[in-house]
Amino acid sequence: MLDADALRGFLSGLRHHGFAIDAGRMAACERLLLDAHAAGPDSPAARRLKFRMAPAVVRNEAEQAEFYRLFDEVMAASMPPVETARAECPRPACLAPRRRWAVLVPALVMALAGGILYWANMPRPPSDVVLAGGSSESVNAAGRAYDLPIDQFLVSETRLSPLYGPAVTLLTALPPVIFLVWAVVRWKRRMLWLARDRDRLGRDPATTVRFPLRVDDVLYGGPMVRESARKLRHHEALPSRRIDAVRTVDATARRAGMITPVFRHTIRVPDYVFLIEQNSGNDHLARLFDVAVDRLRHEHVSIERYYFRGDPRQLQDDGPERRPVALAELARRTGGSHRLFVLGTADGFFHPLTGDVETWVSRLTLWRFPTVLSTRPPSQWDSAELKLLDEGFSLATARTSGLAAAAAKLAVHDERGGLLS
């Protein structure tokens, strides 16, 4: 089965074949892959992974057939090769004899050098013998006869062998030489491993991208996001407590002198609250949403970002300490003045047994234009999404197109709930 990196490479390579792959489609496919891994390689979710991913990627029958063909090629390339003649042994088992020889050969060499050194220093028979003092007797030494005393000690002179110096030099130089040879061999083997891995990756279509890939194009980049940011920061007119004198006089005159105050409007850039569903510290979908929020902030969109896990009644801010923030407190501070976006599945908005909308969900409607950008693909939407629409939420997919649809609706000052397309 494919892993996450191989799936990303495969989906990125689909763009080379004309498929429209954005961050939302990639996130939907990654979620299906995670479900398949959780269910096991022999589960129906794993066996039907190709058919489950197709609705999130293809747009017509021709793309569906092409997707099936490319997916089969990637799966065939990702399968491990089958050795019929000789099975390749596991790496530790194969290296065990080599490691034994790597220890045995230096030990034999050092033992041989030690034997040579010992033989070179072994005591030799005396070449010249002298006995001092006392009685004497004739001793043959080196073919000559001497009258020597025999009641004193034997004094002998032993000359060193000519091999002594080379043997000491060999024993001194042997350890660093062995270490250098080992380091060179290990470096060469490492280079061979890297070359083998590069060849394998080059032949694997799941890890090969045949065109220059920009990160901005994958993670909420391009002109569509910039245009959406421009619409999100579109100025809006909000009522104030200051009276507009000119318009008040006109309204009073039209009503035959009855004082009709008209208040001024304040023109300002709208503020937003983004609630991101994060199931763990390694939630890749939450990281994608973080990139989206950061890019919108870079385009000068005023956003307050918070995280929640299932139930947004207890939030965490986006500071380094992730301090807890209660939803009620946030509603008192920003409700009525900020617009709300919820990014996630919104599964925690419903009762786990009855499937009804939780009572606290009505607090989210205190914000203006409450919108849910769902990570669930439209093909999997059911009655839960309809209940959110009945509660007054706007609903779209967590893709660039869904964000663009919400921004286009806000640009015309339409904050009514409904399905965004």
SEMARVEX-921367 format. One record per residue (C-alpha): residue number from 1; residue in one letter; chain; x, y, z. Coordinates in steps of 0.001 Angstrom, whole numbers. Example, Ala and Ser with C-alpha at 12.3 -4.5 7.8 and 13.67 -1.06 7.14 Angstrom:
<sites>
@k->1, r->A, c->A, u->12300, v->-4500, w->7800
@k->2, r->S, c->A, u->13670, v->-1060, w->7140
</sites>
This chain:
<sites>
@k->1, r->M, c->A, u->0, v->0, w->0
@k->2, r->L, c->A, u->1141, v->3541, w->-686
@k->3, r->D, c->A, u->2470, v->5714, w->2091
@k->4, r->A, c->A, u->1726, v->9413, w->2566
@k->5, r->D, c->A, u->4836, v->10645, w->735
@k->6, r->A, c->A, u->4207, v->8386, w->-2246
@k->7, r->L, c->A, u->585, v->9536, w->-2417
@k->8, r->R, c->A, u->1621, v->13202, w->-2446
@k->9, r->G, c->A, u->4093, v->12527, w->-5235
@k->10, r->F, c->A, u->1454, v->10629, w->-7204
@k->11, r->L, c->A, u->-1156, v->13382, w->-6823
@k->12, r->S, c->A, u->1381, v->16050, w->-7729
@k->13, r->G, c->A, u->2326, v->14068, w->-10812
@k->14, r->L, c->A, u->-1338, v->13905, w->-11848
@k->15, r->R, c->A, u->-1169, v->17615, w->-12644
@k->16, r->H, c->A, u->1237, v->16692, w->-15421
@k->17, r->H, c->A, u->-1597, v->14666, w->-16944
@k->18, r->G, c->A, u->-4133, v->17490, w->-16775
@k->19, r->F, c->A, u->-5848, v->16713, w->-13455
@k->20, r->A, c->A, u->-6994, v->19635, w->-11284
@k->21, r->I, c->A, u->-5377, v->18741, w->-7948
@k->22, r->D, c->A, u->-5633, v->21384, w->-5240
@k->23, r->A, c->A, u->-5050, v->21275, w->-1484
@k->24, r->G, c->A, u->-8611, v->20145, w->-752
@k->25, r->R, c->A, u->-8459, v->17190, w->-3137
@k->26, r->M, c->A, u->-5049, v->16216, w->-1808
@k->27, r->A, c->A, u->-6304, v->16391, w->1781
@k->28, r->A, c->A, u->-9353, v->14241, w->913
@k->29, r->C, c->A, u->-7135, v->11584, w->-680
@k->30, r->E, c->A, u->-4776, v->11598, w->2279
@k->31, r->R, c->A, u->-7696, v->11085, w->4618
@k->32, r->L, c->A, u->-8860, v->8083, w->2586
@k->33, r->L, c->A, u->-5332, v->6686, w->2689
@k->34, r->L, c->A, u->-5208, v->7095, w->6469
@k->35, r->D, c->A, u->-8529, v->5259, w->6773
@k->36, r->A, c->A, u->-7168, v->2440, w->4616
@k->37, r->H, c->A, u->-4000, v->2149, w->6714
@k->38, r->A, c->A, u->-6052, v->2126, w->9909
@k->39, r->A, c->A, u->-8309, v->-636, w->8563
@k->40, r->G, c->A, u->-5396, v->-2811, w->7396
@k->41, r->P, c->A, u->-3939, v->-3851, w->4027
@k->42, r->D, c->A, u->-6512, v->-6618, w->3499
@k->43, r->S, c->A, u->-9556, v->-4535, w->4425
@k->44, r->P, c->A, u->-12212, v->-3421, w->1916
@k->45, r->A, c->A, u->-11098, v->178, w->2409
@k->46, r->A, c->A, u->-7581, v->-728, w->1221
@k->47, r->R, c->A, u->-8742, v->-2910, w->-1668
@k->48, r->R, c->A, u->-11167, v->-266, w->-2936
@k->49, r->L, c->A, u->-8850, v->2694, w->-2339
@k->50, r->K, c->A, u->-8695, v->3449, w->-6054
@k->51, r->F, c->A, u->-12470, v->3627, w->-6395
@k->52, r->R, c->A, u->-12832, v->5727, w->-3239
@k->53, r->M, c->A, u->-10254, v->8280, w->-4375
@k->54, r->A, c->A, u->-11626, v->8667, w->-7883
@k->55, r->P, c->A, u->-14656, v->10888, w->-6976
@k->56, r->A, c->A, u->-12356, v->13311, w->-5168
@k->57, r->V, c->A, u->-9970, v->13632, w->-8131
@k->58, r->V, c->A, u->-11672, v->13034, w->-11487
@k->59, r->R, c->A, u->-14201, v->15251, w->-13277
@k->60, r->N, c->A, u->-15343, v->13079, w->-16177
@k->61, r->E, c->A, u->-15204, v->9517, w->-17485
@k->62, r->A, c->A, u->-11999, v->10084, w->-19452
@k->63, r->E, c->A, u->-10170, v->11303, w->-16360
@k->64, r->Q, c->A, u->-11597, v->8378, w->-14408
@k->65, r->A, c->A, u->-10137, v->5841, w->-16841
@k->66, r->E, c->A, u->-6793, v->7658, w->-16891
@k->67, r->F, c->A, u->-6747, v->7837, w->-13084
@k->68, r->Y, c->A, u->-7404, v->4106, w->-12781
@k->69, r->R, c->A, u->-4560, v->3354, w->-15220
@k->70, r->L, c->A, u->-2036, v->5613, w->-13472
@k->71, r->F, c->A, u->-3067, v->4357, w->-10041
@k->72, r->D, c->A, u->-2539, v->729, w->-11134
@k->73, r->E, c->A, u->916, v->1612, w->-12474
@k->74, r->V, c->A, u->1900, v->3260, w->-9198
@k->75, r->M, c->A, u->647, v->340, w->-7138
@k->76, r->A, c->A, u->2518, v->-2128, w->-9375
@k->77, r->A, c->A, u->5721, v->-94, w->-9057
@k->78, r->S, c->A, u->5373, v->149, w->-5271
@k->79, r->M, c->A, u->5065, v->-3638, w->-4813
@k->80, r->P, c->A, u->8304, v->-5301, w->-3605
@k->81, r->P, c->A, u->10112, v->-7368, w->-6276
@k->82, r->V, c->A, u->9758, v->-11155, w->-6078
@k->83, r->E, c->A, u->13024, v->-13091, w->-6271
@k->84, r->T, c->A, u->12585, v->-16527, w->-7865
@k->85, r->A, c->A, u->16200, v->-17704, w->-8152
@k->86, r->R, c->A, u->17664, v->-16428, w->-4893
@k->87, r->A, c->A, u->15885, v->-14615, w->-2123
@k->88, r->E, c->A, u->17780, v->-11658, w->-761
@k->89, r->C, c->A, u->18615, v->-12233, w->2868
@k->90, r->P, c->A, u->17876, v->-9590, w->5470
@k->91, r->R, c->A, u->20551, v->-7016, w->5895
@k->92, r->P, c->A, u->21739, v->-7925, w->9429
@k->93, r->A, c->A, u->21937, v->-11637, w->8573
@k->94, r->C, c->A, u->23921, v->-10966, w->5392
@k->95, r->L, c->A, u->26332, v->-8640, w->7121
@k->96, r->A, c->A, u->27021, v->-10992, w->10040
@k->97, r->P, c->A, u->29684, v->-13110, w->8174
@k->98, r->R, c->A, u->31263, v->-9918, w->6837
@k->99, r->R, c->A, u->31513, v->-8497, w->10326
@k->100, r->R, c->A, u->33164, v->-11684, w->11577
@k->101, r->W, c->A, u->35770, v->-11501, w->8820
@k->102, r->A, c->A, u->36290, v->-7789, w->9534
@k->103, r->V, c->A, u->37277, v->-8714, w->13084
@k->104, r->L, c->A, u->39096, v->-11974, w->12275
@k->105, r->V, c->A, u->41464, v->-10663, w->9601
@k->106, r->P, c->A, u->42940, v->-7791, w->11691
@k->107, r->A, c->A, u->43283, v->-10184, w->14636
@k->108, r->L, c->A, u->45244, v->-12663, w->12506
@k->109, r->V, c->A, u->47470, v->-9919, w->11143
@k->110, r->M, c->A, u->48233, v->-8584, w->14601
@k->111, r->A, c->A, u->48903, v->-12126, w->15905
@k->112, r->L, c->A, u->51318, v->-12739, w->13042
@k->113, r->A, c->A, u->53100, v->-9436, w->13675
@k->114, r->G, c->A, u->53314, v->-10244, w->17401
@k->115, r->G, c->A, u->54840, v->-13662, w->16616
@k->116, r->I, c->A, u->57439, v->-12066, w->14386
@k->117, r->L, c->A, u->58329, v->-9558, w->17091
@k->118, r->Y, c->A, u->58586, v->-12288, w->19730
@k->119, r->W, c->A, u->60806, v->-14411, w->17481
@k->120, r->A, c->A, u->63028, v->-11401, w->16799
@k->121, r->N, c->A, u->63532, v->-10815, w->20558
@k->122, r->M, c->A, u->63869, v->-14472, w->21568
@k->123, r->P, c->A, u->67191, v->-15195, w->23516
@k->124, r->R, c->A, u->70042, v->-16580, w->21390
@k->125, r->P, c->A, u->73000, v->-18826, w->22354
@k->126, r->P, c->A, u->76019, v->-16712, w->23425
@k->127, r->S, c->A, u->78431, v->-15862, w->20669
@k->128, r->D, c->A, u->81312, v->-14896, w->23027
@k->129, r->V, c->A, u->81660, v->-16434, w->26511
@k->130, r->V, c->A, u->83957, v->-15088, w->29270
@k->131, r->L, c->A, u->84320, v->-16601, w->32751
@k->132, r->A, c->A, u->86128, v->-14298, w->35169
@k->133, r->G, c->A, u->88274, v->-15341, w->38169
@k->134, r->G, c->A, u->88917, v->-18752, w->39885
@k->135, r->S, c->A, u->89934, v->-21966, w->38143
@k->136, r->S, c->A, u->90138, v->-22145, w->34440
@k->137, r->E, c->A, u->89430, v->-24665, w->31774
@k->138, r->S, c->A, u->89613, v->-24708, w->28035
@k->139, r->V, c->A, u->86389, v->-23603, w->26360
@k->140, r->N, c->A, u->85828, v->-23593, w->22626
@k->141, r->A, c->A, u->84086, v->-20405, w->21605
@k->142, r->A, c->A, u->83726, v->-19367, w->18004
@k->143, r->G, c->A, u->86284, v->-21988, w->16981
@k->144, r->R, c->A, u->88986, v->-20671, w->19303
@k->145, r->A, c->A, u->90344, v->-22151, w->22603
@k->146, r->Y, c->A, u->90598, v->-20045, w->25767
@k->147, r->D, c->A, u->91828, v->-20863, w->29274
@k->148, r->L, c->A, u->88968, v->-19472, w->31371
@k->149, r->P, c->A, u->88114, v->-19643, w->35078
@k->150, r->I, c->A, u->84945, v->-21573, w->35924
@k->151, r->D, c->A, u->83997, v->-20256, w->39380
@k->152, r->Q, c->A, u->82483, v->-16977, w->38191
@k->153, r->F, c->A, u->79305, v->-16114, w->36389
@k->154, r->L, c->A, u->78759, v->-16593, w->32705
@k->155, r->V, c->A, u->78683, v->-13307, w->30805
@k->156, r->S, c->A, u->77102, v->-13371, w->27353
@k->157, r->E, c->A, u->76282, v->-10839, w->24659
@k->158, r->T, c->A, u->73104, v->-11279, w->22582
@k->159, r->R, c->A, u->72800, v->-9259, w->19394
@k->160, r->L, c->A, u->69222, v->-8120, w->18184
@k->161, r->S, c->A, u->67853, v->-9566, w->14992
@k->162, r->P, c->A, u->67677, v->-7336, w->11874
@k->163, r->L, c->A, u->63868, v->-7901, w->11798
@k->164, r->Y, c->A, u->63308, v->-6160, w->15146
@k->165, r->G, c->A, u->63037, v->-2624, w->13749
@k->166, r->P, c->A, u->60618, v->-3459, w->10858
@k->167, r->A, c->A, u->58450, v->-5518, w->13221
@k->168, r->V, c->A, u->58055, v->-2643, w->15685
@k->169, r->T, c->A, u->57248, v->-257, w->12835
@k->170, r->L, c->A, u->54641, v->-2687, w->11476
@k->171, r->L, c->A, u->52914, v->-3089, w->14834
@k->172, r->T, c->A, u->52871, v->675, w->15369
@k->173, r->A, c->A, u->51411, v->1473, w->11943
@k->174, r->L, c->A, u->48948, v->-1434, w->11788
@k->175, r->P, c->A, u->46039, v->44, w->13894
@k->176, r->P, c->A, u->45748, v->3372, w->11992
@k->177, r->V, c->A, u->46076, v->1549, w->8662
@k->178, r->I, c->A, u->43264, v->-837, w->9603
@k->179, r->F, c->A, u->41098, v->2106, w->10679
@k->180, r->L, c->A, u->41709, v->3985, w->7400
@k->181, r->V, c->A, u->40870, v->894, w->5352
@k->182, r->W, c->A, u->37662, v->383, w->7351
@k->183, r->A, c->A, u->36649, v->4054, w->6912
@k->184, r->V, c->A, u->37247, v->3966, w->3133
@k->185, r->V, c->A, u->35295, v->721, w->2714
@k->186, r->R, c->A, u->32403, v->2034, w->4758
@k->187, r->W, c->A, u->32342, v->5312, w->2794
@k->188, r->K, c->A, u->32315, v->3435, w->-518
@k->189, r->R, c->A, u->29483, v->1202, w->659
@k->190, r->R, c->A, u->27531, v->4264, w->1806
@k->191, r->M, c->A, u->27934, v->5844, w->-1627
@k->192, r->L, c->A, u->26667, v->2635, w->-3208
@k->193, r->W, c->A, u->23577, v->2659, w->-944
@k->194, r->L, c->A, u->22787, v->6250, w->-1909
@k->195, r->A, c->A, u->23237, v->5527, w->-5601
@k->196, r->R, c->A, u->20979, v->2487, w->-5313
@k->197, r->D, c->A, u->18278, v->4528, w->-3537
@k->198, r->R, c->A, u->18483, v->7285, w->-6160
@k->199, r->D, c->A, u->18054, v->4721, w->-8931
@k->200, r->R, c->A, u->15068, v->3188, w->-7133
@k->201, r->L, c->A, u->13400, v->6560, w->-6577
@k->202, r->G, c->A, u->14064, v->7566, w->-10164
@k->203, r->R, c->A, u->12218, v->4507, w->-11438
@k->204, r->D, c->A, u->9285, v->4948, w->-9061
@k->205, r->P, c->A, u->6550, v->7110, w->-10654
@k->206, r->A, c->A, u->5008, v->7703, w->-7227
@k->207, r->T, c->A, u->8083, v->9633, w->-6087
@k->208, r->T, c->A, u->8993, v->11300, w->-9388
@k->209, r->V, c->A, u->7716, v->14764, w->-10302
@k->210, r->R, c->A, u->8286, v->15468, w->-13964
@k->211, r->F, c->A, u->7763, v->19205, w->-13781
@k->212, r->P, c->A, u->8926, v->22036, w->-11511
@k->213, r->L, c->A, u->6590, v->22119, w->-8513
@k->214, r->R, c->A, u->6113, v->25301, w->-6521
@k->215, r->V, c->A, u->5070, v->25111, w->-2905
@k->216, r->D, c->A, u->2846, v->28178, w->-3336
@k->217, r->D, c->A, u->903, v->26360, w->-6029
@k->218, r->V, c->A, u->160, v->23411, w->-3743
@k->219, r->L, c->A, u->-523, v->25066, w->-401
@k->220, r->Y, c->A, u->-3223, v->27658, w->-997
@k->221, r->G, c->A, u->-1286, v->29743, w->-3500
@k->222, r->G, c->A, u->-1922, v->31359, w->-6820
@k->223, r->P, c->A, u->-4113, v->34195, w->-8060
@k->224, r->M, c->A, u->-7345, v->32653, w->-6723
@k->225, r->V, c->A, u->-6195, v->32981, w->-3111
@k->226, r->R, c->A, u->-4975, v->36543, w->-3679
@k->227, r->E, c->A, u->-8319, v->37461, w->-5216
@k->228, r->S, c->A, u->-10151, v->35802, w->-2311
@k->229, r->A, c->A, u->-8045, v->37771, w->173
@k->230, r->R, c->A, u->-8881, v->41004, w->-1643
@k->231, r->K, c->A, u->-12596, v->40235, w->-1355
@k->232, r->L, c->A, u->-12310, v->39196, w->2290
@k->233, r->R, c->A, u->-10795, v->42547, w->3239
@k->234, r->H, c->A, u->-13387, v->44449, w->1199
@k->235, r->H, c->A, u->-14500, v->47451, w->3275
@k->236, r->E, c->A, u->-17890, v->47303, w->4912
@k->237, r->A, c->A, u->-20171, v->49980, w->6352
@k->238, r->L, c->A, u->-21257, v->49468, w->9962
@k->239, r->P, c->A, u->-23767, v->51672, w->11851
@k->240, r->S, c->A, u->-22398, v->53960, w->14550
@k->241, r->R, c->A, u->-23875, v->56193, w->17259
@k->242, r->R, c->A, u->-22955, v->59414, w->15517
@k->243, r->I, c->A, u->-25813, v->61307, w->13812
@k->244, r->D, c->A, u->-25471, v->62282, w->10172
@k->245, r->A, c->A, u->-26737, v->65884, w->10229
@k->246, r->V, c->A, u->-27409, v->66260, w->6478
@k->247, r->R, c->A, u->-29273, v->63005, w->6110
@k->248, r->T, c->A, u->-31185, v->63643, w->9366
@k->249, r->V, c->A, u->-32451, v->67021, w->8023
@k->250, r->D, c->A, u->-33510, v->65423, w->4723
@k->251, r->A, c->A, u->-35337, v->62596, w->6509
@k->252, r->T, c->A, u->-37051, v->65033, w->8860
@k->253, r->A, c->A, u->-38200, v->67241, w->5943
@k->254, r->R, c->A, u->-39597, v->64237, w->4072
@k->255, r->R, c->A, u->-41652, v->63333, w->7131
@k->256, r->A, c->A, u->-43197, v->66821, w->7480
@k->257, r->G, c->A, u->-41046, v->67965, w->10370
@k->258, r->M, c->A, u->-41058, v->64805, w->12467
@k->259, r->I, c->A, u->-37538, v->64385, w->13731
@k->260, r->T, c->A, u->-36055, v->61302, w->12148
@k->261, r->P, c->A, u->-32445, v->60783, w->13192
@k->262, r->V, c->A, u->-30128, v->59067, w->10715
@k->263, r->F, c->A, u->-26882, v->57699, w->12061
@k->264, r->R, c->A, u->-23590, v->57648, w->10258
@k->265, r->H, c->A, u->-21868, v->54489, w->9045
@k->266, r->T, c->A, u->-18300, v->53598, w->9878
@k->267, r->I, c->A, u->-16217, v->52222, w->7020
@k->268, r->R, c->A, u->-13758, v->49598, w->8175
@k->269, r->V, c->A, u->-12002, v->46385, w->7137
@k->270, r->P, c->A, u->-13842, v->43309, w->8468
@k->271, r->D, c->A, u->-12314, v->41013, w->11091
@k->272, r->Y, c->A, u->-12456, v->37232, w->11061
@k->273, r->V, c->A, u->-12283, v->34377, w->13546
@k->274, r->F, c->A, u->-10957, v->31057, w->12202
@k->275, r->L, c->A, u->-11610, v->27908, w->14269
@k->276, r->I, c->A, u->-9369, v->25054, w->13043
@k->277, r->E, c->A, u->-10093, v->21460, w->14014
@k->278, r->Q, c->A, u->-6867, v->19797, w->15186
@k->279, r->N, c->A, u->-7057, v->16183, w->16331
@k->280, r->S, c->A, u->-3392, v->15870, w->17349
@k->281, r->G, c->A, u->-110, v->17707, w->17290
@k->282, r->N, c->A, u->760, v->16005, w->13982
@k->283, r->D, c->A, u->-2537, v->16734, w->12229
@k->284, r->H, c->A, u->-1466, v->17453, w->8635
@k->285, r->L, c->A, u->-4839, v->18963, w->7708
@k->286, r->A, c->A, u->-4488, v->21492, w->10510
@k->287, r->R, c->A, u->-1039, v->22344, w->9186
@k->288, r->L, c->A, u->-2530, v->22944, w->5728
@k->289, r->F, c->A, u->-5102, v->25284, w->7249
@k->290, r->D, c->A, u->-2327, v->27076, w->9123
@k->291, r->V, c->A, u->-623, v->27742, w->5804
@k->292, r->A, c->A, u->-3898, v->29069, w->4395
@k->293, r->V, c->A, u->-4417, v->31417, w->7341
@k->294, r->D, c->A, u->-805, v->32595, w->7181
@k->295, r->R, c->A, u->-1174, v->33409, w->3500
@k->296, r->L, c->A, u->-4382, v->35325, w->4115
@k->297, r->R, c->A, u->-2672, v->37253, w->6885
@k->298, r->H, c->A, u->177, v->37962, w->4500
@k->299, r->E, c->A, u->-2456, v->39496, w->2197
@k->300, r->H, c->A, u->-3487, v->41797, w->5089
@k->301, r->V, c->A, u->-6655, v->39944, w->6130
@k->302, r->S, c->A, u->-7349, v->40475, w->9855
@k->303, r->I, c->A, u->-7727, v->36973, w->11367
@k->304, r->E, c->A, u->-7820, v->35575, w->14900
@k->305, r->R, c->A, u->-6941, v->31884, w->14846
@k->306, r->Y, c->A, u->-7979, v->29264, w->17408
@k->307, r->Y, c->A, u->-7825, v->25471, w->17564
@k->308, r->F, c->A, u->-10265, v->22900, w->18892
@k->309, r->R, c->A, u->-10504, v->19121, w->19091
@k->310, r->G, c->A, u->-13962, v->17857, w->18276
@k->311, r->D, c->A, u->-15825, v->20237, w->20579
@k->312, r->P, c->A, u->-15093, v->23957, w->19999
@k->313, r->R, c->A, u->-16483, v->25013, w->23388
@k->314, r->Q, c->A, u->-12898, v->24770, w->24658
@k->315, r->L, c->A, u->-10417, v->26450, w->22347
@k->316, r->Q, c->A, u->-6693, v->27101, w->22248
@k->317, r->D, c->A, u->-5102, v->30235, w->20887
@k->318, r->D, c->A, u->-2313, v->30152, w->18305
@k->319, r->G, c->A, u->377, v->31404, w->20667
@k->320, r->P, c->A, u->3434, v->29321, w->21551
@k->321, r->E, c->A, u->1881, v->28350, w->24906
@k->322, r->R, c->A, u->-1519, v->27414, w->23389
@k->323, r->R, c->A, u->-3462, v->28977, w->26229
@k->324, r->P, c->A, u->-7070, v->27739, w->26675
@k->325, r->V, c->A, u->-9898, v->30076, w->25662
@k->326, r->A, c->A, u->-13578, v->29428, w->26355
@k->327, r->L, c->A, u->-15972, v->29762, w->23435
@k->328, r->A, c->A, u->-18345, v->31851, w->25555
@k->329, r->E, c->A, u->-15581, v->34316, w->26378
@k->330, r->L, c->A, u->-14582, v->34589, w->22725
@k->331, r->A, c->A, u->-18218, v->35137, w->21743
@k->332, r->R, c->A, u->-18592, v->37990, w->24229
@k->333, r->R, c->A, u->-15476, v->39672, w->22872
@k->334, r->T, c->A, u->-15828, v->39157, w->19106
@k->335, r->G, c->A, u->-19412, v->37991, w->18527
@k->336, r->G, c->A, u->-21440, v->40370, w->16389
@k->337, r->S, c->A, u->-18404, v->42201, w->15006
@k->338, r->H, c->A, u->-16309, v->39377, w->13516
@k->339, r->R, c->A, u->-17086, v->36876, w->10800
@k->340, r->L, c->A, u->-16640, v->33191, w->11635
@k->341, r->F, c->A, u->-15016, v->30362, w->9662
@k->342, r->V, c->A, u->-14874, v->26782, w->10996
@k->343, r->L, c->A, u->-12374, v->24512, w->9204
@k->344, r->G, c->A, u->-12802, v->20782, w->9814
@k->345, r->T, c->A, u->-15324, v->17959, w->9674
@k->346, r->A, c->A, u->-17686, v->19475, w->12294
@k->347, r->D, c->A, u->-18447, v->15959, w->13539
@k->348, r->G, c->A, u->-18430, v->17238, w->17120
@k->349, r->F, c->A, u->-21393, v->19509, w->16344
@k->350, r->F, c->A, u->-23769, v->16516, w->16488
@k->351, r->H, c->A, u->-24864, v->14140, w->19226
@k->352, r->P, c->A, u->-22984, v->10828, w->18809
@k->353, r->L, c->A, u->-26134, v->8702, w->19322
@k->354, r->T, c->A, u->-29083, v->10676, w->17971
@k->355, r->G, c->A, u->-27235, v->12674, w->15321
@k->356, r->D, c->A, u->-29060, v->15866, w->16315
@k->357, r->V, c->A, u->-27328, v->19218, w->16406
@k->358, r->E, c->A, u->-25927, v->20007, w->19846
@k->359, r->T, c->A, u->-27643, v->22847, w->21706
@k->360, r->W, c->A, u->-24447, v->24852, w->22094
@k->361, r->V, c->A, u->-23991, v->25104, w->18296
@k->362, r->S, c->A, u->-26431, v->28027, w->18319
@k->363, r->R, c->A, u->-23712, v->30087, w->20044
@k->364, r->L, c->A, u->-21708, v->30020, w->16830
@k->365, r->T, c->A, u->-24450, v->31987, w->15102
@k->366, r->L, c->A, u->-23629, v->34952, w->17325
@k->367, r->W, c->A, u->-20883, v->35716, w->14842
@k->368, r->R, c->A, u->-21638, v->37208, w->11475
@k->369, r->F, c->A, u->-21645, v->34906, w->8469
@k->370, r->P, c->A, u->-20846, v->31624, w->10276
@k->371, r->T, c->A, u->-19279, v->29382, w->7643
@k->372, r->V, c->A, u->-18096, v->25766, w->7763
@k->373, r->L, c->A, u->-15354, v->24798, w->5301
@k->374, r->S, c->A, u->-15709, v->21025, w->5468
@k->375, r->T, c->A, u->-12797, v->18671, w->4870
@k->376, r->R, c->A, u->-15304, v->16013, w->3867
@k->377, r->P, c->A, u->-15692, v->15785, w->62
@k->378, r->P, c->A, u->-19154, v->16684, w->-1286
@k->379, r->S, c->A, u->-19717, v->13085, w->-2371
@k->380, r->Q, c->A, u->-19814, v->12099, w->1337
@k->381, r->W, c->A, u->-22136, v->14852, w->2524
@k->382, r->D, c->A, u->-25341, v->13622, w->4148
@k->383, r->S, c->A, u->-28108, v->14906, w->6424
@k->384, r->A, c->A, u->-25569, v->16370, w->8869
@k->385, r->E, c->A, u->-24592, v->19061, w->6379
@k->386, r->L, c->A, u->-28263, v->19808, w->5734
@k->387, r->K, c->A, u->-28803, v->20332, w->9458
@k->388, r->L, c->A, u->-25954, v->22848, w->9510
@k->389, r->L, c->A, u->-27646, v->24742, w->6672
@k->390, r->D, c->A, u->-30888, v->24747, w->8663
@k->391, r->E, c->A, u->-29017, v->26274, w->11618
@k->392, r->G, c->A, u->-28023, v->29238, w->9446
@k->393, r->F, c->A, u->-24494, v->28220, w->8522
@k->394, r->S, c->A, u->-22906, v->28644, w->5130
@k->395, r->L, c->A, u->-21261, v->25491, w->3837
@k->396, r->A, c->A, u->-18422, v->24882, w->1378
@k->397, r->T, c->A, u->-15499, v->22522, w->920
@k->398, r->A, c->A, u->-12125, v->23274, w->2512
@k->399, r->R, c->A, u->-10545, v->23959, w->-853
@k->400, r->T, c->A, u->-9429, v->27052, w->-2652
@k->401, r->S, c->A, u->-12693, v->27074, w->-4571
@k->402, r->G, c->A, u->-14728, v->26942, w->-1327
@k->403, r->L, c->A, u->-12816, v->29865, w->138
@k->404, r->A, c->A, u->-13265, v->31795, w->-3108
@k->405, r->A, c->A, u->-17027, v->31171, w->-3065
@k->406, r->A, c->A, u->-17320, v->32478, w->496
@k->407, r->A, c->A, u->-15216, v->35530, w->-324
@k->408, r->A, c->A, u->-17304, v->36297, w->-3407
@k->409, r->K, c->A, u->-20494, v->36213, w->-1362
@k->410, r->L, c->A, u->-19047, v->38511, w->1298
@k->411, r->A, c->A, u->-17786, v->40936, w->-1340
@k->412, r->V, c->A, u->-21399, v->41750, w->-2273
@k->413, r->H, c->A, u->-22342, v->42096, w->1433
@k->414, r->D, c->A, u->-24507, v->38985, w->1404
@k->415, r->E, c->A, u->-24193, v->37315, w->4816
@k->416, r->R, c->A, u->-27113, v->34950, w->4557
@k->417, r->G, c->A, u->-26441, v->31274, w->5167
@k->418, r->G, c->A, u->-26596, v->28683, w->2447
@k->419, r->L, c->A, u->-24635, v->26311, w->251
@k->420, r->L, c->A, u->-21620, v->27974, w->-1400
@k->421, r->S, c->A, u->-20569, v->26867, w->-4836
</sites>
